[in-house]
Amino acid sequence: MPTKKKPQGTPSPERRDELLATAAEVFAAQGYNATTVRRIADAAGMLAGSLYYHFDSKESMLDEILSTFLNELWEGYDAVLDAGLGPRETIEALVTESFREIDRHRAAVAIYQKEARHLADQPRFQYLVESQEKFEKAWLGTLERGVADRTFRDDLDIRLTYRFVRDTVWVAASWYRPGGRHSPEEIARQYLSMVLDGIASRH
């Protein structure tokens, strides 16, 4: 009975990172199910068999791409949530941190948006469900705190507001390109101005 190929030796971290970045771009563009190991290898300029020297499957590559992104996201989010900021300042910091993550992990964000729902049914990707629940709790809790202390309007539908802000921010992964005209912080500032202050001119 054939055995599953395992990575041999210790490939350089730099090469692994390069291959993961290539795989993330292919997954984001073509979808996980439609992407083959051969397609990733072609994009990386290597033979499909050589890719198994670094990873035992495309599932392992996807797992590492998503877990790396989410671990980094939560490092930033937890720092914000532990900082004792007011509700508005917390929302501002979370939005800014989100755009920084889009800047660092644009392809991973795109994959997450496309694939998370069906991946979450697999035990290996159960952490996607846990992360989503934690994410929702953090945002809803901050909005509720802001309504309670009158930082935000008391007629807000909290869940609708959360969905609007969440989707408005993360859809940016579909058009954002690192190194573009605006920094992540500048884009966050513009978004926050529109979300928190509106777009009508003040008279």
Disulfide bonds with the S-S distance in Angstrom:
none
